[in-house]
Amino acid sequence: MNRTLYTLLFHLGLPLVAIRLWLRARKAPAYARRIGERFAINLPAMQPGGIWVHAVSVGESIAAAPMIRALLERYPQLPITVTCMTPTGSERIQALFAGEPRIQHCYLPYDLPWAAARFLERVKPRLGVIMETELWPNHIHQCAKRGIPVALANARLSARSAKGYARFAGLTRPMLEEMSLIAVQTEAEAERFRLLGARPECVEVTGSIKFDLSIDPQLPIKARALREQWQALERPVWIAASTHEGEDEILLSAHRQLLASYPNGLLILVPRHPERFNSVFQLCQREGFATVRRSSGEPVVAQTQVLLGDTMGELLFLYALADIAFVGGSLVPNGGHNLLEPAALAKPVLSGPHLFNFLEIAAKLREAAALEEVEDAQGLALTVQRLFELPQDAQRMAAAGLNVMQLNQGALQRLLDGLARLLAR
């Protein structure tokens, strides 16, 4: 398949795209809004000539935030346009950069040549930065036609994904040849990009910028103050964050087992997607747990068994409230989520076995004895209970995770140096 055939198939598939939007909008009404932006129509007013950063959804937006803040500081004269593909990503971007006048935001138009061209004519970026591996052939080609360098930041490419790209070499190779910088997390991923057709001089191993997460020193202080307000400083509190469909039942089962030994235990349960907040709350109630929604503003009291984290932009704060952290998307084959956020807050980190999106990070934490993986509700309950009963083990895990973070920092600086070279051309 080449880019011409890909573009033809994309146009033919637009009715399916519309149906998919409609189906998503039934669960998350925000998908029905701002549809014009997805075709580069009715874009908001944009100041041209800055840096364009694309972060597909919530996880990439969070990962991109330190880089974007550094770019704002380094290039005070340049606007930064941040695009994404999902309503949750859009909400997170707007929350992260509220009040920053140089941040411009819209959805990235679909990968159609005319939509990509219209978007670029409006934004006229001097540099494009795509987070992780969100590769769109027409957007990249339209940038190349205009002489706009495009960097792939914090890039990752599993062996499985590389095989998938290799099946479409006629589309993949020309696209990768047009990239100006591919800043990858590991040497293994660098070699995969080279084999797929990326120019060797454009591929650099910079490491993962997720290790460069900085924690506001006020965050743990505010979390302790809230626990004190709840009269919960001595309560055993654990969090299950970024959970997906199929995991919440397992987590509640683990919490029920835990309550047999720790009747005053508190679970902070945080679904990954806002459209699931109501259904997970209903599940907690059906299962008989005394549940408070974070969004309600109701206090957590001695009888509260579950706090549902149904707010946006508070995940780090909710991690800070807990003693032990389980990271979701890992008991089901979703690939896991960012294990480094609780590690940066010096929390013992637990996960399920499905971590294929974070293999390198998981390996580093595992080697340092900073990560424990569980298979089911019973294994999770026993592990959480052991860490409550043996606080010295929990402290060792927490210290090891924090040490892994500190030893692997520096990727952000290496990435910024690479982007500076592109801007200086």
Residue pairs with C-beta under 8 A, 6 or more apart in sequence:
1 168
1 170
1 171
2 170
2 171
2 174
3 137
3 138
3 141
3 171
3 174
3 175
6 137
6 138
6 171
7 112
7 113
7 138
10 110
10 111
10 112
11 112
17 110
21 31
21 32
21 35
22 32
24 31
25 31
25 32
27 275
28 87
28 88
28 273
28 274
28 275
30 87
30 90
30 91
31 87
33 87
34 42
34 106
34 107
36 42
36 43
37 43
37 106
37 107
37 109
38 107
38 109
38 110
38 115
39 109
39 110
39 112
39 115
40 109
40 114
40 115
40 116
40 118
40 119
40 122
41 118
43 106
43 119
43 122
44 104
44 105
44 106
46 79
46 81
46 104
46 106
46 122
46 123
47 79
47 104
48 79
48 122
48 123
48 124
48 125
49 78
49 79
49 124
49 125
49 126
50 75
50 78
50 79
50 80
50 81
50 102
50 104
50 123
50 125
50 126
51 71
51 75
51 78
51 79
51 80
51 81
51 125
51 126
51 127
51 128
51 129
51 423
52 80
52 81
52 83
52 123
52 125
52 127
52 128
52 129
53 64
53 67
53 68
53 71
53 80
53 81
53 82
53 83
53 128
53 129
53 130
53 131
54 82
54 83
54 84
54 108
54 128
54 129
54 130
54 131
54 134
55 61
55 63
55 64
55 82
55 83
55 84
55 89
55 93
55 131
56 84
56 85
56 86
56 89
56 131
56 132
56 134
57 84
57 85
57 86
57 88
57 89
58 86
58 88
58 89
58 92
58 272
59 337
59 338
60 84
60 89
60 131
60 132
60 134
61 82
61 84
61 89
61 92
61 93
61 96
62 92
62 96
62 338
63 131
63 132
63 154
63 209
63 210
63 338
64 82
64 131
64 153
65 96
66 209
66 212
66 213
66 214
66 412
67 129
67 153
67 209
67 412
67 415
67 416
68 80
68 82
68 97
68 103
70 412
70 416
71 78
71 80
71 416
71 419
72 80
72 100
72 102
72 103
74 416
74 420
75 423
78 102
78 126
79 102
79 103
79 104
80 102
80 103
80 104
81 104
81 105
81 106
81 123
81 125
82 93
82 97
82 103
82 104
82 105
83 105
83 106
83 107
83 108
84 90
84 93
84 105
84 107
84 108
85 107
85 108
85 134
88 273
88 274
88 312
90 105
90 107
91 274
91 312
91 313
92 312
92 313
93 103
93 105
94 105
95 312
95 313
96 313
97 103
97 105
104 123
108 119
108 136
108 139
109 115
109 116
109 118
109 119
111 136
111 137
111 138
111 139
112 138
113 138
113 141
113 142
116 136
116 138
116 139
116 141
116 142
117 142
119 139
120 142
120 143
120 146
120 148
125 148
126 148
126 423
127 148
127 149
127 150
127 151
127 419
127 422
127 423
128 139
128 143
128 148
128 149
128 150
128 151
129 150
129 151
129 153
129 419
130 150
130 151
130 152
130 153
131 153
131 154
132 152
132 153
132 154
132 155
132 156
133 152
133 155
133 156
133 157
133 161
135 152
135 175
135 176
137 171
137 174
137 175
140 150
140 175
140 178
140 179
141 174
141 175
141 178
143 149
143 150
143 178
144 150
144 178
149 180
149 181
149 422
149 425
150 178
150 179
150 180
150 181
151 179
151 180
151 181
151 182
151 183
151 418
151 419
151 422
152 179
152 181
152 182
152 183
152 184
153 183
153 209
153 415
153 419
154 183
154 185
154 206
154 208
154 209
154 210
154 411
154 415
155 182
155 183
155 184
155 185
155 189
155 193
156 184
156 185
156 186
156 189
156 357
157 165
157 184
157 189
157 192
157 193
158 356
158 359
159 192
160 356
162 192
162 195
162 196
165 172
165 196
166 172
166 195
166 196
169 196
169 197
172 196
172 197
173 196
173 197
174 197
176 182
176 193
176 196
176 197
176 198
176 199
177 197
177 198
177 199
179 198
179 199
179 202
180 202
180 422
181 202
181 204
181 418
181 419
181 421
181 422
182 190
182 193
182 198
182 202
182 203
182 204
183 204
183 206
183 414
183 415
183 418
184 190
184 193
184 203
184 204
184 205
184 206
185 205
185 206
185 207
185 208
185 360
185 411
186 205
186 360
187 205
190 203
190 204
190 205
193 203
194 200
194 203
204 414
204 418
206 411
206 414
206 415
206 418
207 408
207 410
207 411
207 414
208 360
208 361
208 408
208 411
209 411
209 412
209 415
210 338
210 340
210 361
211 340
211 404
211 405
211 408
211 409
211 410
211 411
212 409
212 410
212 411
212 412
212 413
213 340
213 341
213 344
213 405
215 316
215 344
215 345
219 316
219 317
219 320
219 345
220 320
220 345
222 317
222 320
223 317
223 320
223 321
224 233
226 321
227 233
227 235
227 237
227 321
229 299
230 299
230 300
230 301
231 302
232 266
232 300
235 264
235 265
235 266
236 262
236 264
236 265
236 266
236 323
236 388
237 265
237 266
237 267
237 268
237 321
237 322
237 323
237 324
238 258
238 265
238 266
238 267
238 268
238 322
238 323
238 324
238 325
238 326
238 384
239 267
239 268
239 269
239 270
239 309
239 318
239 319
239 321
239 322
239 324
239 325
239 326
239 342
240 247
240 251
240 267
240 268
240 269
240 270
240 326
240 328
241 268
241 270
241 309
241 315
241 318
241 319
241 325
241 326
241 327
241 328
241 337
241 342
242 270
242 271
242 272
242 315
242 327
242 328
242 329
242 337
242 338
243 251
243 269
243 270
243 271
243 272
243 280
243 328
243 329
244 271
244 272
244 273
244 328
244 329
244 332
244 334
245 276
245 332
246 331
246 332
247 328
247 329
247 331
247 332
247 352
248 269
248 271
248 280
248 283
249 283
250 331
250 376
250 377
250 380
251 267
251 269
251 326
251 328
251 331
251 377
251 380
252 267
252 269
252 283
252 284
252 287
252 289
252 306
253 377
253 381
254 377
254 378
254 380
254 381
254 384
255 265
255 267
255 289
255 305
255 306
255 381
256 287
257 377
257 378
257 381
258 265
258 267
258 381
258 384
258 385
259 265
259 305
261 385
262 385
262 388
264 302
265 305
265 388
266 300
266 304
266 305
266 306
266 307
267 305
267 306
267 307
268 306
268 307
268 309
268 318
268 321
268 322
269 280
269 284
269 306
269 307
269 308
269 309
270 308
270 309
270 315
270 318
270 328
271 277
271 280
271 308
271 309
271 310
272 328
272 329
272 337
274 310
274 312
277 293
277 295
277 308
277 310
280 308
281 291
281 293
281 308
281 310
284 291
284 306
284 308
285 291
289 305
289 306
290 303
290 304
290 305
290 306
291 304
291 305
291 306
291 307
291 308
292 298
292 299
292 300
292 304
292 306
292 307
292 308
293 308
293 310
294 307
294 308
294 309
294 310
294 311
294 314
294 318
295 310
295 311
300 307
309 315
309 318
315 341
316 341
316 345
319 325
319 341
319 342
319 345
319 347
320 345
322 342
322 347
323 347
323 348
323 387
323 388
323 394
324 347
324 348
324 350
324 384
324 387
324 388
324 394
325 342
325 345
325 347
325 348
325 349
325 350
326 350
326 351
326 380
326 384
327 336
327 337
327 338
327 339
327 341
327 342
327 349
327 350
327 351
328 336
328 337
328 352
329 335
329 336
329 337
329 354
329 357
330 336
330 337
330 351
330 352
330 353
330 354
330 355
330 373
331 352
331 353
331 354
331 374
331 376
332 352
332 354
333 354
334 354
334 357
335 354
335 355
335 356
335 357
335 358
336 351
336 352
336 354
336 355
336 356
336 357
336 358
336 362
337 357
337 358
338 358
339 349
339 351
339 355
339 358
339 361
339 362
339 365
339 371
340 361
340 405
342 348
342 349
342 401
343 349
343 365
343 370
343 398
343 401
343 402
343 404
343 405
344 401
344 402
344 405
346 398
346 399
346 401
346 402
347 398
347 401
348 370
348 372
348 387
348 393
348 394
348 397
348 398
348 401
349 365
349 370
349 371
349 372
349 397
349 401
350 371
350 372
350 373
350 374
350 380
350 383
350 384
351 362
351 371
351 372
351 373
351 374
352 373
352 374
352 375
353 373
353 374
353 375
355 362
355 373
362 371
364 404
364 408
365 371
365 400
365 401
365 404
366 373
368 400
368 401
368 403
368 404
369 396
369 397
369 400
370 397
370 398
370 400
370 401
370 403
370 404
371 397
371 401
372 383
372 397
374 380
374 383
386 393
387 393
387 394
387 397
388 394
